[in-house]
């Protein structure tokens, strides 16, 4: 089961998390999921092919150009009579070229009951810390200092200003893990949940928050899902180094996401 869990997590980390280690504007791999017999029709919707240069990738993570491209491609895909759902993601990088994943499904989107109905907020300082981390991450990438130490089961950047902010989450999660858990599970505010998914990953007892992150991997917000899955990926790597830890990660959210397309 552990091997299966790692496999699901690694697949999803590759599909969903976006690591900007390279600023290459070239497309490398273009992969399709759920297309089967209509793969040729799906490819017709793409205004690019392998090894093409795409201008918006020169300014990543500014995603204005990406949003326009995604809207065009997804709109084209959904115009196909056999396609009821469609998604496109760019993921960096293999051999300094971007991967593109195209997912389509003939099944209409199933709307789940929304349990995120409570007006719960984190402290403003925590949200500001999270937002500042995003800015500093871009600085770290641009300066070639985007590496990190994951040996404790959470990310600690090699870039000192960013690391100082990440370390705030260690002390905050130790004091407020119950609030983070409630925000992640119930808050109606997606950004608050995204912050909670990032911050709760720094809690010292990874076994206590593994289920919270697994549940968040199925959140309706892409930012929440990405933060949760990235955190779980680091925990899984941590388990490979220290296999005697009593940490169980359910594969169910990953199976649901893989089967989504």
N, C-alpha and C positions, 0 to 999 in steps of 0.2 A: 504493500500500500504506500509506503514512503516513496518508493521509486515512482509510482503512478502520480502521486501528489507533486513531486518535483517536476515530472514531465508536464503536467497541466500548467503548473505555475510558470515554467520556463517558456512554454508556448505563448502564454498570455503576456508575459513580460515582453517578449519579442514583438507581439502584435500591437500592444497598447502603449507601453511606456515609450517616451521619446527622449533619447539621449543625444545632445548636440556636441559630440566629440569632434566633428568635422564640419567645416563650412563649405564643403564641395557642393556645387549646384547641380550635379549630375544624378540622373536616375540610374540605378543599377537593376535590382530585381523588381519585377512586377508580378505579383502573385495573386491568384484568384481563389476564392472560397465560395462554394455553393453554386458555382456557375454551371458545371457539368456540360450539358449539351448546348448551352447558349453562350459558351465562352467567347466564341467569335463575335457574337453580337455585343457582348460586354466590352470587348476590346475596342469596338468601333466608337464607344463613348469616350475613350481616352484621347485627349489632344496631345499626347506624348507617348514615347516608347522607350525601351531600354537604351541607355547611354545618351538620351536627350538632356539638354541643359534647360532647367526651369528657373526663370528669373527670380521668383519669390524666395527660392532657397538661398539666394545670395544674402538675403536680409533676415533669415530665420534667427530668432523666434518671432519676428514680426509676421503675424499670420494673416494680414489683410489680403494679400494676394492668394494665399491658400484658401481662405474662406470663399473667395469668388470662384476659384477653380473647383473646389469641392461642390459648391452649389450647382455649377454647370454639369459636372460629371454625374452627380447623384440624380439630378433632374433628368438627365438623359437616360440613366439606368432605369429609373422609375417609370419612364414612358414605355418601356418594354412590357407587353401584356403579361408575361410570365413572372415579372419581378414585382414583389410587394414591399420589400425592404432592400435598402442599399446603403453601403457605407464605404468610404475611402479613407485610408490613413497613410501618412508618410512617416517612416521610422528611420532614424539615423543610427548607425551606418554600417555597411559591410564593404571593406576595401575602399573606404572613403566615398562610397556612393550610397545614395538613399534607397531604401526599400519602400515599395508601394504595395499596400494590401487592399484588395478590392473584395468586399463581401456582399453577396446578394442572397435573397431568400424568396421562395415562392409563397411563404406563409405570411399572412398579415401580422403586424405587430400586436402582441398580446399586452394589454394594459393591466398592470398589477394594481391591487388596492394600495393607495398611497397612505403609508403610516407616518409620513413626515409632516406632521400637522401642528407641532408645538413651536411657539415663538421663543426658542432657546438660543442664547448668544454666549460666546466666550468673552473673556475680558478683552477690551479693545487693544491692550498691549500685545496680547498673543496674536491677534489678527494682523497688527502692524508688523510684528516680527516675521510672520509668515510671508507677508507681501514684500518686505525688505529682502527676505531670502531669495525671492525670485529675481530681484534686480541684481543682487550680488552674484547669483549663479551665472547670469549672463556675463558679468565682469570676469568671473573666474574662467569661464569658457574662452573668452576673448584673450585672456592673458596666459592661456595654456596651463591653468592651475585647477582644472576641473576634476581631478582625481579625488578619491575619498577613502576613508578607513571604515570598513564595515565589520570589523572584528568583534564588536560588542553587540552585533545584531541590529544596529541602526546606523544611519549614514552620518559620518563626521568628515566634513570637507577638508581637503588639504589647504584650502584658501582660508587664511586665518580669520578675516572679518566674517566670512560666512559661517565658519565653525563656531565662533562666539555666539551667533544667533541660534544655531542648532543646539548648542549646549543649554540654552535657556529652556528648551523643550524638555530636557532631562529633568530639571528641577520642577518645572510646571506640571509635567505628567505625574510625577511622584506625589504631588499635593492634590491634583485635581483630576485624577483618572476617571472618577465616577461622572464628573461633568462632561469630560471629553466623550465618554461612552454614551451618555444621554444625547449630546449634540449629534454625534455620529448616527445614532439610531432614530432620533425623533425630530430633529430640528428641520423646520420648513425652509431654512436658508441654505442653499447649496454651497455658498462660499464658506459659511461657518463649518459645514460638514467636511469640506475639503481641508480646512485648517485642522480640524479635529483628527482627520485621518492621518495627516502628517505628524501632528504632535503626539498622538497616542502611541505611535510606533517607537517613541523614545522611552516608554515606560520600562523600568528595569526588569520586570517579570514578563517575559515574552509569552509565556504560556497563558497568562491572564488576559492578554489582549489579542491573541491569535484569532479567536472566534469573532471578535469585533471587526477586525480587519477583513476576515473572510466574508462576513456579511456585507461590509462596505464595498467589496469587490463587485457586488451586484447592484450598486447604487445607480439611480437613474442619471446622475450627473457624471459626465466623463472625467472631470477633474477629481472627483471623489474616488472613482474607480481606479484611476491612474495612481493616485497617491497610495491607496490601499494595496494595490498589486505590487507596486514598487517596494513598499515596506515588507510585504510578504516574501518577495523575492530575496531581499536581504536576510530575512529571518531564515529562509530555507538554506541559503549559503552558510549562514551561521551554524545551522544544524549539521551541515556536512562536515564542518570543522569540529563540532562538539556534539556527536550523535547521541550522547547519553542524556541530553536535556529532555525533560518531560514536556515536550511541546507537540501538540497535535494540530494539524491544519486540515480542515475538511476540504475535500476536492469538489464538493457540490457546486459552489458558486462558479468555479472554473469550468466545470462540465456545462453548466447552463450558458456561460458566455461562449464557449466553443460551439455549442449547438445552436446559438442564436442565428447563425447564418448557415 
